[in-house]
Amino acid sequence: MFTLSRMETTPAPTRALATEAVHAGRDDLARQGLHAPPIDLSTTYPSYDSRAEAARIDAFAATGADPDGPPVYGRLGNPTVARFETALARLEGTESAVAFASGMAALSAVLLVRGSMGLRHVVAVRPLYGCSDHLLTAGLLGSEVTWTDPAGIADALRPDTGLVMVESPANPTLAEVDLRAVAHACGTVPLLADNTFATPVLQRPAEQGARLVLHSATKYLGGHGDVMAGVVACDEEFAGRLRQVRFATGGVLHPLAGYLLLRGLSTLPVRVHAASATAAELARRLSADPRVARVHYPRIGGAMIAFEVHGDPHEVIANVRLITPAVSLGSVDTLIQHPASISHRIVDEGDRRNAGVSEGLLRMSVGLEDVEDVWADLDGALGSTSLRGAGNCATSHRTPAPAAHH
């Protein structure tokens, strides 16, 4: 019953994304007499044919492909996690996906794959998630980074460039880049697009030329603030290398997390559309509020809002009651945080500022509460005259074209 692996990677007939979200990774269940996906918690699996086991291990060492037949060992792969990987690949429109214990473990694996080929140079566009920025800047995995704007990518490429990395909409400013234009500028260098904020509901970077699509699955894919994971959607060749790194480094995803992520995907389109509708209305109200200096809301929509206040942003954080003052995003409840203090604190202050992460910027992940309740809490947290600008009106801001915001 638990020997699912390669069978599920066969492409299904073309279906709407909402249908794929419900059925991908589960297509074999009815034939097995099951409705809910099973959770396989085994760390190891018995086999009486050690010669066959040796052959399968050799095959994995050569290509990183999922071993045919029954599972071997939890670090090589897990049937429950494989279901989530299959489903996410279907949603992103890629051949494969490889899941990890966190988004940072997933990004680390990509860097290790390219570094093992002598391609340690990375071209990247700010802003990125603060820890992604730090991992590249600090060279913790032996990488070297060149920061540039989208228009400068082609000129920044070198013979040893292994990767171009962008995040769109970006964390935390929601700046957007033209992924198709960026992919063209990359030439033969793989483009890694962090799609955590948009999710495949709003955009599918692989369709625009990205070879690698990164998610902190902790966020919208899980959707309930109770699972930590990362995943890379990509072609099967790169997926094989990622599996080899995952096996060697041990950054595996726990089967229970894989189950929760598969369950989260089933409601992903509904959650993203509902939260996005609320976020758009909140962005409209914030844009008209004299206590707010600027609102950032992406062209493609979504459930994330960033806004800059005239007064003390820390007071807003301290005064919310319904909204949760916490890091992370993509949960069913609305979260708010001050990026310069938390998510992007590890980034150099000057680099933060140049990327648009001001001291007055707040980032809000809109959840599934009623819009009026969220607005009432936000209105109270913003306060009254103490946070009002001296005659300054808020300006609605949808992130401009790539050349304008870097």
Disulfide bonds with the S-S distance in Angstrom:
none
